[in-house]
Amino acid sequence: MRLATFKTTSGHQKCGILKGFKLYELENSNLLEIIQLSEGKTETLKRLSDNALENGAPYDLSSVKILAPIPRPPSMRDGYAFRQHVLTARRNRGLEMIKEFDLFPVFYFTNHQAVTGPGEVVVQNLHLDKLDYELEVAIVIGKEGTNIPAHEADEHIFGYTIMNDWSARALQMEEMKLNLGPAKGKDFATSIGPWLVTRDELTTDGQLKKTPQGEVFSAEMKAFVNGNLLSKGNAGEMNWTFAQIIERASYGVTLYPGDVIGSGTVGTGCLLELNGSKITDNLWLKVGDTVKLEVEGLGVLENKIVRGEDK
């Protein structure tokens, strides 16, 4: 099923299940609470879904504002799972491939309080110095766990969504010289949405393939800027599975329902990589640009860059 968080014309925030071009309101108006309530129990979610389709108020998609599925997740991590992206980005900077990439899946924490859904993304002047998109998919944790082994990790995934890990490259390159990872170059916005597609639906559709390393999500990924196709890849090209990332992320700590974990950028999935490879010529995002990320089975996440006020 496809689940969404939305705002009505009266300003009320609700969540619902998508059927066709209508959203049917779920009993609970908070999708995070629904994930926490179901805690891996598919029968709970099915009961809520059946009740919504029978008794929930239907809203036309055109009459509501779609928000991030989970506007304020408990935490947000972003991985680094596509070798092509890592290899190309390092080569373009004159660096050899780092051997640690093949030893363990790595991630960083980003700002879970700066999540947006479709629509406007407000940036300030410093963000506009080499502003970039990043084409990713993300999972949402559905069941609490600590020290989760990879062979059990897929059972902890509630669903999948599209993720745009916006990057202010000039800020990022400056601060990463200090070897503490990205901070102000990343913390201003991360967009996810438009829907949260449950794992069981993707399994039924045949997009999740079982492997000894965990499930692989086979889905074509594309990025468009102002209608022009710039990036194209496949989520199935991840060199670390989400199961392996969960195993690493949960080592010695607890993952909670609603936690978001991104895949990292697919190969060719950002302007930093495209510019460095001379596919694009010093192209960066500017105010007024529209970025559309499209992932097979997950929908389309579209955002417009808007200037915020520097105070």
Secondary structure, DSSP 8 states (H G I E B T S, - for coil): -EEEEEE-TTS-EEEEEEETTEEEE-SSS-HHHHHHHHTT-HHHHHHHHHHHHHHS-EEEGGGSEE--SSSS-S-EEEE---HHHHHHHHHHTT----GGGGTS--EEE--TTSEE-SEEEEE-GGGGTTEE--EEEEEEE-S-EES--HHHHGGGEEEEEEEE--EEHHHHHHHHTTTS--STTTTT-EEEEEEEEEHHHHHHTT-EE--TT--EE--EEEEEETTEEEEEEEGGG-SS-HHHHHHHHTTTSEE-TT-EEE----TT-SHHHHHHTTSSSS--B-TT-EEEEEETTTEEEEEEEEE----
